[in-house]
């Protein structure tokens, strides 16, 4: 290090005489020459063995500070703070050259103590933080290098001592070699067997680590895509709420005999778009589960005609779902969505026709009852390379424009969110079998109430506080609520809502978005309950993030929730039930 520093400083003598302005070059050249002479002298002393090891770190620290003084002098004379870059290089060089953590830390601390005042004097305030951050980063690198070298030297010393011990043991063994040949042979065989066992165990551990790493990476990708899907769904569902709400209100306003077809076509397109966002949320497990207890066999039989329409005329649907009391605690609409996706895949796998079998039965797995929904086709089947990526979002074997690649990813997300699993068996030319396994329960499903026929049938005169940060969504919600006859107070955020609540008459219902800037809907509801304990709450959102969801994706008990875009008739009916104290479940 001393020799290299001396050579560099000689080079700086020439460089500074050429590059620096008159009046400064002489000072810098003199300082460079003195520094080079000192470094060269240190090198000569080291080569001659005149420097003891105990003195080496102090001398090294002094050399570092001497070189640093040259850099700081240039910075001071030229008023150029960019010379701090050379301090960073010096810090890294110090880290690479020193082996004592204590002395390395002292050198770094002294460099900082010398550099900071100069930087504060010559640099603009906006630049000081940048250069200090740069020095902090390189200081960390320097300390890391010092620690690494110190650790390596300690390990080398340990290995050297171990080697000496082994040599002594070997010499002792050679002295009595004839008597111990058989014993050593047996020991070597035992050691070799143990080593072989360790190698096999290590190979197994490495294989398991690779598999776990792949699973973790896959889970991280799904989580990232799920968060992306949630953000897209939030914005997209807000837009669909405006479209869908205005279409419903416009249909209600049409006089008898008017042409309803254009509005109904637009409404259908809006509903299909809403289903697409639900698929995005489902495969990322970001969709709230609306749980009921239902009979899976009856559910499948009820939608058999719809499944046949999806398959078309060339494919025969064979349903075996006569067994009853196959109770499942889950979201019936989402389970239907799984079936629709699997049936659509079966249809695409049988372009020339065939058979699709749907069977519902009870099975026992790991000492627990499950309901199995099996979808089996006689199509072209799947090879291994396709099965490995089958449930990845956006993976598809279809031509561009013929599929989104979300169907099976959606099904996988829904099943996982319900605490179940989905299995697939297939080979090329032998069709494919998908088994959807859902935890079975023993209680019967509760009857559901009928949805009212029109929006106006479920109105009232109570006072509703509407909170929504999107202007267009807020306007359509206000029109919808006023049409029910409610007295509507409007706020664009949590702070404004609290101000209204503190100055207005008693409120009957809080109708609020969940994800809003500043104060989210859940926080707002908690604070409003302190102001007006009797207020009822309905949450409305296209994506709730983590504000309302539990680990299973279910809503907390007693929480009322409607997904955007919400259907006005159903929402009006639920509002009426909440205000009348008849609704206890999320919607």
C-alpha positions, 0 to 999 in steps of 0.5 A: 500500500505504501509503494502504491501510494508513493507512485500515485503521489509522484504522478499527482506531482506532474498532474497538478503542475499541469492542470492546476492554476498558478498560485495553487499548483506550487502548493499542491505539487509541494504537498504531493512531493512530501506525501510521496517522500513519506510513503516511499520512506515507509515502504523502505522501512517495511522492506528493511524489517524496521517496522514492527507489526504492532506499529503497522496499523498506526502507520497505515492510518497516518498514511491514509490521513496524509493522502486525505490531507492532500485531497482536502487541500485541493478541495479547499484551494479550488473550492471544488467539492467534487474532490470528495470522490477521491475521498471515497476512493481513498476509503475503499483503498483503506478498507482493502489495505487494512486488516484491523477493524478497530484501526480501520474504524479509526481511519474512517472516523478521522477521514470523516472528521477532516472531510465534513468541515471542508465540505460544509465550507466549500459545497452548496448545502444541496450538495453536502448531503449528496457527498456525505451520502456517497462517503457513507456508502463507501465508508460502509464498503471500506468497513465491510472490506476490513471486516472481511479481511480480518475474518479471513486472517483469523480463519487462515490462522485457525486453518494453519494451527489445524494443519500443524496439529494434523501434521503432528498427529500424522508424525505420531501415527507414522512412528507406530504405523505397523501397529495402527494400520488396521485401525486407521483403515477401519477409521478411514472406511467409517469416515468415508461412509459418514462423508458419503452420507453427508454428501447425500444429505447435502444433495437432498437439502440442496434439492429441497432448497431449490424447490422451496426457492422456486415455490417462494419465487412463484408465490412472490410473482403471484403476490405481485400480480395480485397487487397489480390486479387489485390496483387495476380493479380499483380504478376500473371498477370505479369507471364501471360503477359510473357506467353501470349505475347510470345505465340502470338509472336510465333504464328505470327512467325509460317510459313504457314501450321505449326501445331498451335494447341499446341500454341493455346491451351496454349494461351487459357489456359493463357486467362482462367487464365487471366479471373480468375484474373479478377474475383478476382479483380472484387469481390474486386472492384479493377478492372478498368472499361472500360466504354462504352454506350451500349444497354443492350437488344441487348448485351444480345441477342448477347451473347444468343448462348454463354449462351446456350452453357454454359447451355448445351442441357438439359436446355432450354434458353428463352431470352426476350430482344426485348426492345431496347434503354436500354442504360447502361454506363458501361463495357460491358465485365464485364456485360457479365461476370455477366451473365455468372456467373449467367447462370453457377449457374443456370445450376448447380441448374438444374442437371436434366434439366429445363428452364432458363429465361433471361429478360431485361427491364426498371424499375423505382426505387426511382424515377430513371430509371434502366435497369433490367437484370433478370435471373430466373431458375427452379432449386432446389432453395436456403434456408435462410442459403445459401442466407445469405452468397451467395455473400461472396467470396469463399462461395460455396455449390458445392463439393471440386474441382467443384467451386471456390466460386468466381462467385457470389462474382464477380458479386456482386463486378461488380454491386456495382462498376457500381453503381447498385445492385443485388437482389435474391429471392429463396426458396427450390424447387422453383428455384431462381431469380436474378435481376441485376439493373444497372443505365439507361442513355439516350444517345446512344452508340458510335461505336467502331473501328475495331481491326486490323488483325495482329500485324504488321498492326499497326506499326510505327517508333516513339520512345517509352520509355518502363518502366517495373521493371519485367525483363521477362515482359520487354523483351517480351514488348520490342520484341513486340514493336520492331516488330512494327518497333518502336525505343524502349528505355528501363528502369527498373524503374522511375529514369532510365526512367527520366535519359534516357528522359533527355539525349535522343531525343524527345520521342513520347510515354511512355509505362509504368507499373503502380505499380513499386518500388520507383516511380510508373507509374503515378508519372513518367508520370507527371514528364516526361510531364514536361520534354517533354510536347508532350509525349503520355502516355500508362499505362500497369498493372495487378493491378493499386492499387489506383494510377489510380482509382477514387472512382467509379473505372473509369480511369481519363479522357484522360488516356490510359490503358491496362490490363496485360496480354494484347493482342498484336493486340489490344494493337498495334492498340491502340498505333497507335491510341494514336500516331495518336491522334485518341484515347481519351478513356482508353483501 
